[in-house]
Amino acid sequence: MLTLEKLAERVAELEDREALRELKHRYLMAADRHDLEGVRDCFAPDGAVIEFEGFPRCEGRDNLVAMMADQGGKPGFFT
C-alpha cells in the first residue's frame, strides 16, 4: 500500500531528477553557445571539479570558465 510518506518520497525523487535534467540542459546550452557566464551559473563557487580528456584538471567554477575562455575555439576543444 502506498502511504502518504512513500508518495511524498517518490514526488521528491521525481522533482530532484527533473531539477538535474534542467541543470544539465542549462549547462549544455550555455556550453554550446559559449556563454561562459551561463556555464559559471551552473556550478557552486567551490563545487566544480572538472576533468576533460587531454586537459588539466580544473577545480572551482572560475578555473573552469577561465579554461573554457582560454581554449574555446582552439582545434580539439569542443563543448
Secondary structure, DSSP 8 states (H G I E B T S, - for coil): ---HHHHHHHHHHHHHHHHHHHHHHHHHHHHHTT-HHHHHTTS-TTT-EE--TTS--EESHHHHHHHHHHHTTSTT---
